[in-house]
């Protein structure tokens, strides 16, 4: 599915664009006039965490649930916990911040790496370690990603990175290809309207 055929949340529509027309997420660093997709800017990410801003659109998230897109490994862990009737909590922190439901549904469909199981990473992490060892150029996303709603999140800002943990799974929307979320995104945009503060 082409990114320009996916309905865009109003706050995402207001974001700066790259030369192809892709909206640039709030946490994406820039080098000159070029956004560095697949990388995270420490200052921008810290600002989003501290001010409870969506990591995609950079607007305030209301108190309550937050969403994020997860890859195959975490999606499988969440699915397993839900199937067994156990709570899920990601004890290992992640570098990916939360966002609005509509923004994460949108991101899952327009980000090439998130949208398809055979998509490959275009970049390797700058300084690979235990949190970014999987961020290797050419790595495949894998089967069954998901958009997941959580009751809340915790964060820590260190000198090198911003770390997130998510609490209480409220919604689990798995996908092989993310265009499966198209109807859900349209319904969410209709429900939230132009103010989109959820």
Secondary structure, 3 states (H helix, E strand, C coil): CCHHHCCCCHHHHCCCECCCCCECCCCCCEECCEECCCCCCHHHHHHHHHHCECCCCCCECCCCCEEEEECHHHHHHHHHHHHCCCCCCCCCCECCCCECHHHHHHHHHHCHHHHCCCCECCCCCCCCCCCCCCCCCCCECCCCEEEEEEEEEEEEECCCCEEEEEEEEEEEEEECCHHHHHHHHHHHHHHHHHHCCC
